[in-house]
Amino acid sequence: MLLEERDRTGRISWGRFAARRVLRLYPALLATLLLAWGLMLIGSAIGYGSLLGFLSQALFFHNDYVVAADMQPAIPFGTSVLWSLAVEAHFYLLFPILVLLARSDARLTWAIVALLVAARIWRFGRVADFGADDWAIYISTDTRVDSILWGAFLPSQSDAISFVGSFQAGCSAPGWWSLRQCWRRLLPRSLIERSS
């Protein structure tokens, strides 16, 4: 939807985009939090809570809180998976900026590819140079953003082609030979063409 809006108007309404995300995520999140925290507070669920623990989950910074709390968050048992919503929310804050700055599908593709490579290098650096533990690497936005970027890669291709369709369109040689002969058909066109 972001790409369609950018292509149609040359702009992106960050407010409308954020509102759509909040309306999609927040009702289920709040229902889950109210149920889990309510059950914990009346003693029907395991856990101990703090205001900071609740706010970290409700305001999408739970992954940062867990890392800072050294993996001892004060939250109801079973709700620790909400770190992934924090990663998603952080992505939704920044991706519209990338879409606007790129200004074309080709530039957006290259920006996403560069970020995918950078995230891998950064993840390795956090472990090798900064001694980050496995859990911190697993739940931190800066080391998990590539998971969502992969999902953004394909929709960023307005003229993407399918692998199956490319073989049906004349790349019918078997195995690796077909890949070698038809590599240009297998790549999204915006990776081959010059940026506009």
C-alpha positions as CSV (number, residue, x, y, z in Angstrom):
1,M,0.0,0.0,0.0
2,L,2.9,2.3,0.7
3,L,4.3,1.9,-2.7
4,E,1.0,2.4,-4.4
5,E,0.4,5.6,-2.4
6,R,3.9,6.9,-3.2
7,D,3.5,6.1,-6.9
8,R,0.0,7.6,-7.1
9,T,0.7,10.8,-5.1
10,G,4.4,11.1,-4.7
11,R,3.9,11.2,-1.0
12,I,3.1,8.9,1.9
13,S,0.7,9.8,4.7
14,W,2.6,8.5,7.7
15,G,-0.4,9.2,9.9
16,R,-2.7,7.1,7.9
17,F,-0.1,4.3,7.6
18,A,0.5,4.4,11.4
19,A,-3.2,4.4,12.1
20,R,-3.7,1.3,9.8
21,R,-0.9,-0.5,11.7
22,V,-2.2,0.4,15.1
23,L,-5.8,-0.6,14.2
24,R,-4.5,-3.9,12.9
25,L,-2.2,-4.7,15.9
26,Y,-3.5,-3.0,18.9
27,P,-6.9,-4.5,19.6
28,A,-5.5,-8.0,19.8
29,L,-2.5,-6.9,21.7
30,L,-4.5,-5.0,24.3
31,A,-7.0,-7.9,24.7
32,T,-4.0,-10.3,25.3
33,L,-2.3,-7.9,27.7
34,L,-5.4,-7.2,29.7
35,L,-6.3,-10.9,30.0
36,A,-2.7,-12.0,30.9
37,W,-2.1,-9.2,33.3
38,G,-5.5,-9.5,34.8
39,L,-5.1,-13.3,35.4
40,M,-1.6,-12.7,36.9
41,L,-2.9,-9.9,39.2
42,I,-5.7,-12.1,40.6
43,G,-3.3,-15.0,41.1
44,S,-4.6,-17.3,38.3
45,A,-1.5,-17.0,36.1
46,I,2.2,-17.3,36.8
47,G,4.4,-14.2,36.8
48,Y,5.1,-11.0,38.5
49,G,4.7,-7.6,37.0
50,S,5.8,-4.1,37.0
51,L,4.5,-1.0,35.4
52,L,7.6,-0.9,33.2
53,G,7.0,-4.5,32.1
54,F,3.4,-3.6,31.1
55,L,4.4,-0.4,29.3
56,S,7.2,-2.2,27.4
57,Q,4.6,-4.6,26.0
58,A,1.9,-2.0,25.4
59,L,4.2,0.6,23.8
60,F,6.3,-1.8,21.6
61,F,9.7,-1.6,23.3
62,H,9.5,-5.0,25.0
63,N,12.5,-6.4,23.1
64,D,14.7,-3.5,24.3
65,Y,13.4,-3.9,27.9
66,V,14.2,-7.6,27.9
67,V,17.8,-7.0,26.8
68,A,18.2,-4.2,29.4
69,A,16.6,-6.3,32.1
70,D,19.1,-9.0,31.4
71,M,16.3,-11.4,30.4
72,Q,14.4,-11.1,33.7
73,P,11.4,-9.0,32.7
74,A,8.6,-8.4,35.1
75,I,5.7,-9.7,32.9
76,P,3.1,-12.5,33.0
77,F,4.4,-15.9,32.0
78,G,3.8,-16.6,28.3
79,T,3.8,-13.0,27.1
80,S,7.5,-12.8,26.4
81,V,6.8,-13.5,22.8
82,L,5.6,-9.9,22.4
83,W,9.2,-8.8,21.7
84,S,8.4,-9.7,18.1
85,L,5.7,-7.1,17.9
86,A,8.2,-4.5,19.1
87,V,10.5,-5.4,16.2
88,E,7.6,-5.1,13.8
89,A,6.5,-1.7,15.2
90,H,10.1,-0.4,14.9
91,F,10.1,-1.5,11.3
92,Y,6.8,0.3,10.6
93,L,8.2,3.5,12.1
94,L,11.2,3.5,9.7
95,F,10.2,1.8,6.5
96,P,8.0,4.6,5.2
97,I,11.0,6.9,5.4
98,L,13.0,4.5,3.3
99,V,10.3,4.3,0.7
100,L,10.1,8.1,0.4
101,L,13.9,8.5,0.3
102,A,14.3,5.8,-2.4
103,R,11.8,7.5,-4.8
104,S,11.9,4.5,-7.2
105,D,11.4,0.8,-7.0
106,A,15.0,0.3,-8.3
107,R,16.5,2.4,-5.5
108,L,14.3,0.8,-2.9
109,T,15.4,-2.6,-4.0
110,W,19.0,-1.6,-3.7
111,A,18.4,0.0,-0.3
112,I,16.7,-3.1,1.0
113,V,19.5,-5.3,-0.3
114,A,22.1,-3.0,1.3
115,L,20.2,-3.2,4.6
116,L,19.9,-6.9,4.4
117,V,23.7,-7.2,4.0
118,A,24.3,-4.6,6.7
119,A,22.1,-6.4,9.2
120,R,24.0,-9.6,8.7
121,I,27.4,-7.8,9.2
122,W,26.1,-5.9,12.2
123,R,24.7,-9.2,13.8
124,F,28.1,-10.8,13.4
125,G,29.8,-7.7,14.8
126,R,27.6,-7.6,17.9
127,V,28.5,-11.1,18.7
128,A,32.2,-11.0,17.8
129,D,33.1,-7.5,18.9
130,F,30.5,-6.6,21.6
131,G,29.9,-10.1,23.1
132,A,26.1,-9.9,22.7
133,D,24.5,-13.1,23.9
134,D,22.3,-15.3,21.6
135,W,19.0,-14.1,23.1
136,A,19.9,-10.4,22.7
137,I,20.8,-11.0,19.1
138,Y,17.6,-13.0,18.6
139,I,15.2,-10.3,19.9
140,S,16.9,-7.0,19.1
141,T,15.4,-4.9,16.3
142,D,18.8,-4.0,14.8
143,T,19.6,-7.7,14.4
144,R,16.2,-8.9,13.4
145,V,15.1,-6.3,11.0
146,D,16.3,-8.4,8.1
147,S,13.5,-10.9,8.8
148,I,10.9,-8.3,7.9
149,L,13.0,-6.7,5.2
150,W,12.9,-10.0,3.3
151,G,9.1,-9.6,3.3
152,A,9.4,-6.1,2.0
153,F,11.7,-7.0,-0.8
154,L,9.3,-8.7,-3.1
155,P,6.4,-6.2,-2.8
156,S,9.0,-3.5,-3.6
157,Q,9.2,-4.9,-7.1
158,S,6.4,-3.4,-9.2
159,D,7.4,-5.6,-12.1
160,A,8.6,-8.7,-10.3
161,I,8.4,-11.9,-12.1
162,S,7.7,-15.4,-10.8
163,F,10.3,-18.1,-11.0
164,V,7.7,-20.5,-12.4
165,G,6.5,-18.0,-15.0
166,S,10.1,-17.4,-16.2
167,F,10.6,-21.1,-16.8
168,Q,7.3,-21.4,-18.7
169,A,8.3,-18.4,-20.9
170,G,11.2,-20.2,-22.6
171,C,13.6,-21.3,-19.9
172,S,12.8,-25.0,-20.2
173,A,16.3,-26.5,-20.0
174,P,16.7,-28.8,-16.9
175,G,18.6,-28.0,-13.7
176,W,21.5,-25.6,-13.3
177,W,21.8,-25.1,-17.1
178,S,18.4,-23.4,-17.1
179,L,19.4,-21.2,-14.2
180,R,22.6,-20.2,-16.0
181,Q,20.9,-19.4,-19.2
182,C,17.9,-17.6,-17.7
183,W,19.4,-15.7,-14.8
184,R,18.2,-12.4,-16.1
185,R,14.6,-13.6,-16.2
186,L,14.9,-14.9,-12.6
187,L,16.0,-11.5,-11.2
188,P,13.6,-8.8,-10.5
189,R,13.9,-6.3,-13.4
190,S,14.7,-3.4,-11.0
191,L,17.9,-5.2,-9.9
192,I,19.1,-5.3,-13.6
193,E,18.0,-1.9,-14.8
194,R,19.7,1.3,-13.9
195,S,18.2,3.4,-11.1
196,S,16.0,6.1,-12.4
